[in-house]
Amino acid sequence: MTIKPLFDRIVIKEVENATKTSSGLVLPDSAQEKPQMAKVLAVGPGGTVDGKEVVMQIKVGDIVLYNKYAGSDFKLDGEEVTILKQSDVLAIVEK
């Protein structure tokens, strides 16, 4: 399934969290925090949002850090994705 976000929205998929600590302890799912790093799967075109012109600064394939409780979660083709506004992204991670 292809998804095309509207306006200033982006579609992201969370990057896998480490399940072990640096000392080798295995963390159960209940002890792990929701990751705040994700890969961008789709980007809207931008445009006028609430009377302001929005230029998209994020592109498909970027790894981003985003607000902890931002966006809405959906299941598409068996995968968990989140749709959020570009303004909920805090930074682009460069390697």
N, C-alpha and C positions, 0 to 999 in steps of 0.2 A: 504494500500500500504506500502511496506517495502522499506526503502531507505538505501543504503550502501555507505557511502562516501569513496572516494579514498584518498590514501596517507595520508597527514597530515590535512585533512579536518574534521570538526565536524558539526553536524546538531543540531541546538538549537531552542527552542521555548521560546519566551519572557514570563517572569513572569508577571502576572497582575499588573498594576500600581494602586495605590490608587487614587480614584476619589474625595476624600475629603481631605481638609487640616486638621491640628490638631485642628483648631478652629471650624470645622464643615462646612466650605464653600464648595460647590460642584463645581468642576472644569469641564468646558466643554472640549470636546475632543481636540479642537483647542488650548487650553492653556496647555495641558499636553505634556511633552517632551517624546520622544521615550525612553522606558526603556533600561537600559544597563545591566540588570540582566536577566539571562535565564537559563532554565533547558536543559541539554544535552540529546538529544534523540538518537544520533548515533555517533560513532567515527570510523574514518578510521584506517587502520592497521599501519600507519607510514611508515618507510622505507627510501630509499634514495630520497631526494628532492633537486634539484639543486646541486647535488654533495655532499650533507651533509646527514649524517645519522640522522633521526628524530625518537625519541622515544616518544610515546604518553604518556602524563602525566595526561590526562583528561580521565574520564570514564563515561559511560552512567549513568545518574541519578545525576551527579554533578550539583550544581548551580554555575554559573560563572558570572563574570563581564567582559565585553568586550568593545573594542573600539567603540565609538559612530557610526561611519560611516563604520564599517567593514562588509564584507560579501555581499552576494546576497540574496535577499528575494524571496521566492517561495511560491506557494499555493499548498499543497498536501492534498488530501481528505478533502478539505474545511478548512484546518488549515494553518495559516501563519507560515512558518519556515524560518530560515536563515542558510545558509551554509557559513562557514568561516574557515580560517586556524587556527590551534592551536596557532600560534604566535600572533593572534589578541586577544587572551584571556589574560586579565590582572591579574586575580586572581580567585581562587576557594573559594567560600563562605562556611565556616564551621559553623555549628550550635551547 
